[in-house]
Amino acid sequence: MGRFTGKRILITGGTSGMGLAGAKMIVDEGGEVGVTGTSQDHLDEAGRSLPPESLVLRNDASDPAAAQELAERAKDMGGLDGLWLNAGFGKFEPNEDVTSDTFDAMNNVNVRGPVLQMAKLIPHLNKDASVVVTASVSPYLGQAQGAVYAATKAAVTALVRSWAAALAEKNIRVNSIAPGPIETNFFDGMDLSEDEIENFSDMIKEQVPLGRFGTAEESAQVALFLLSDHASYVTGSQYMVDGGMTMR
């Protein structure tokens, strides 16, 4: 019997990276999964990687109407025992280059998306369900070119604590993970050459006590712990998944 036997878990941004890694592990532990994404290549890959009965849905967190579709699919699944709001993206650039389009794009996906998703999905969370939201270490690092992204993830951290307080009476737990440098997506949103990526990668590793980037599976394992009954007395918390980066 796995941790997720008989449980239904929905993962936004679940067609690649740590979301897909988590979905595969949930299936291996007896669960039923639904995943969302926007890239057709990633949707196709998820469809090949997961059992045929899994929900693989094109759904854009930046679209306000998409939250209602998620709710309808959650209802079709018979309600949710776990929800991992993992969809998000970041763009890093000099502060003087930030535009309203950049600001809106990140806020629409990283902040407004989870807010509207939770609003529509709360009625479909089963008793004793668990919610995990992907935040980031960015708010704690003071990255010179990451102000807007860091602000969106700081907002996510605040939202999680409020949701945890609001849903405690239903015994629904809400927590977040804060990934640091993860192999699959760390350089997304950065306009860097291969040489620049290599140099930047070496610099980042020097800031991580464990001396390396994390893997998608390592991040997903922490999220799955929080989604499982093994974390039944954990809510309103944030778990760093950063190799010790924020200790410094």
C-alpha positions in Angstrom: 0.0 0.0 0.0 1.5 3.3 -1.1 1.0 6.7 0.5 -1.4 7.7 -2.2 -3.5 4.6 -2.6 -7.1 5.6 -3.3 -6.2 9.3 -3.5 -6.7 11.8 -6.3 -4.1 14.5 -6.7 -4.2 17.5 -9.2 -0.9 19.2 -10.1 -0.8 22.4 -12.1 2.3 22.9 -14.0 2.6 19.1 -13.8 3.6 18.2 -17.4 7.4 18.8 -16.9 10.1 19.2 -14.2 9.3 18.6 -10.6 5.5 18.5 -11.3 5.8 15.6 -13.7 8.4 13.9 -11.4 5.9 14.1 -8.6 3.0 12.9 -10.7 5.0 9.8 -11.7 5.8 9.0 -8.0 2.2 9.5 -7.0 1.1 7.0 -9.6 3.8 4.6 -8.4 2.4 4.9 -4.9 -1.1 4.0 -5.9 -2.6 7.4 -6.6 -4.6 8.9 -9.4 -3.3 12.1 -10.9 -4.3 15.0 -13.1 -1.7 17.4 -14.5 -1.9 20.7 -16.4 0.4 22.6 -18.7 0.5 24.8 -21.7 3.4 23.4 -23.8 2.1 20.8 -26.3 5.5 19.0 -26.2 5.2 18.8 -22.4 1.6 17.7 -22.6 2.5 15.0 -25.1 5.4 13.8 -22.8 3.1 13.7 -19.8 0.6 11.7 -21.8 3.2 9.1 -22.6 4.6 9.0 -19.0 1.4 8.6 -17.1 -1.3 5.9 -17.2 -4.0 6.4 -19.9 -6.7 7.2 -17.3 -4.7 10.2 -16.0 -6.0 13.7 -16.7 -3.6 15.6 -18.9 -5.1 19.0 -19.5 -4.0 22.1 -21.4 -4.8 24.8 -18.8 -3.2 28.3 -18.6 -2.9 29.7 -15.1 -2.7 33.2 -16.5 -6.2 32.9 -18.0 -8.9 33.8 -15.4 -11.4 31.5 -17.1 -9.1 28.5 -16.7 -9.8 28.1 -13.0 -13.4 27.2 -13.6 -12.4 24.5 -16.0 -10.0 23.1 -13.3 -12.9 23.0 -10.9 -15.1 21.1 -13.4 -12.4 18.6 -13.9 -11.8 18.2 -10.2 -15.5 17.5 -9.8 -15.3 14.9 -12.5 -12.4 13.2 -10.6 -14.6 12.8 -7.6 -13.0 15.6 -5.6 -9.4 16.1 -4.7 -7.4 14.6 -1.8 -4.4 16.6 -2.8 -3.7 19.8 -4.8 -0.2 21.0 -5.8 -0.3 24.5 -7.3 3.0 24.3 -9.1 2.5 26.4 -12.3 4.7 29.5 -12.5 7.5 31.2 -14.3 10.1 33.9 -13.8 11.9 36.4 -15.9 15.1 38.0 -14.7 16.2 41.3 -16.1 17.6 44.7 -15.0 15.1 46.7 -13.0 15.2 49.6 -15.5 14.0 47.2 -18.2 10.9 46.0 -16.3 7.7 46.8 -18.2 4.0 46.6 -17.3 3.8 43.5 -19.6 6.6 41.7 -17.7 5.0 42.6 -14.4 1.5 41.5 -15.4 2.7 38.3 -17.0 4.5 37.1 -13.8 1.8 38.2 -11.5 -1.0 36.7 -13.6 0.6 33.3 -13.5 2.4 33.3 -10.1 -0.2 35.2 -8.0 -3.5 35.7 -9.6 -3.5 32.2 -11.0 -3.2 30.4 -7.6 -5.7 32.9 -6.0 -8.4 32.1 -8.6 -7.6 28.4 -8.7 -8.0 28.1 -4.9 -11.2 30.1 -5.1 -12.7 27.6 -7.5 -11.2 24.4 -6.2 -11.8 24.8 -2.4 -15.3 23.4 -2.8 -13.8 20.3 -4.4 -11.2 19.6 -1.8 -12.2 16.4 0.2 -12.0 16.2 4.0 -8.4 15.9 5.2 -7.1 17.1 1.8 -3.7 18.7 1.5 -2.6 21.7 -0.6 1.0 22.4 -1.6 2.1 25.6 -3.4 5.4 26.1 -5.1 7.1 29.3 -3.8 10.8 30.0 -4.1 14.0 31.0 -2.2 14.1 34.2 -4.3 12.4 36.4 -1.7 15.3 35.6 0.7 18.2 36.1 -1.7 18.0 39.7 -2.8 18.8 38.9 -6.4 19.6 42.1 -8.3 17.6 41.2 -11.4 14.9 39.2 -9.8 12.8 41.8 -8.0 9.4 41.1 -9.7 9.8 37.3 -9.6 10.8 37.5 -5.9 7.8 39.7 -5.1 5.4 37.3 -6.7 6.8 34.4 -4.7 6.7 36.4 -1.5 3.0 37.0 -2.2 2.6 33.2 -2.6 4.2 32.6 0.8 1.7 35.1 2.4 -1.2 33.5 0.6 -0.3 30.0 1.9 -0.4 31.2 5.5 -3.8 32.8 5.1 -5.2 29.8 3.3 -3.9 27.5 6.0 -5.7 29.5 8.7 -8.9 29.7 6.7 -9.1 25.9 5.9 -7.9 24.5 9.2 -11.5 24.1 10.4 -12.0 21.7 7.6 -8.8 19.9 8.5 -7.4 20.9 5.1 -3.7 21.6 5.3 -1.9 24.2 3.2 1.9 24.4 2.9 4.6 25.6 0.5 7.9 24.4 -0.8 10.7 26.9 -1.6 13.0 25.4 -4.2 16.5 26.8 -4.7 18.6 25.9 -7.8 16.9 22.9 -9.5 18.4 21.4 -12.6 15.3 21.3 -14.7 14.2 25.0 -14.6 16.7 27.2 -12.9 17.8 29.1 -16.0 14.3 29.5 -17.5 13.6 33.2 -18.1 17.3 34.1 -18.3 18.7 35.2 -21.7 22.1 33.6 -21.3 24.6 31.9 -23.7 25.9 28.4 -22.9 29.1 29.8 -21.6 27.3 32.3 -19.4 25.1 29.5 -18.1 28.1 27.4 -17.2 29.8 30.2 -15.4 26.6 31.2 -13.6 26.0 27.6 -12.6 29.5 27.4 -11.1 28.8 30.6 -9.1 25.5 29.3 -7.8 27.0 26.0 -6.7 29.5 27.9 -4.6 26.6 29.5 -2.7 25.0 26.1 -2.0 26.5 24.2 1.0 25.7 20.9 -0.6 27.7 22.1 -3.7 25.2 21.2 -6.4 21.9 21.8 -8.0 18.9 19.8 -6.8 16.9 17.4 -9.0 13.3 17.5 -9.9 12.8 14.3 -8.0 14.3 15.8 -4.8 12.0 18.8 -4.9 9.0 16.6 -5.7 9.7 14.3 -2.8 9.3 17.2 -0.3 6.0 18.2 -2.0 4.8 14.6 -1.8 5.6 14.4 1.9 3.4 17.5 2.5 0.7 16.1 0.3 0.7 12.8 2.2 -0.8 11.8 5.5 2.7 11.6 6.9 2.5 15.4 7.2 -0.9 15.3 8.9 0.2 17.8 11.6 1.9 20.3 9.3 0.1 23.3 8.0 1.0 26.9 7.3 4.7 25.9 6.9 7.3 26.4 4.2 9.9 23.8 3.5 13.2 25.0 1.9 14.5 22.7 -0.8 17.7 24.5 -1.6 20.7 22.5 -0.5 21.2 25.0 2.4 21.4 28.0 0.2 19.3 30.3 2.4 21.4 29.5 5.4 24.1 31.9 4.1 
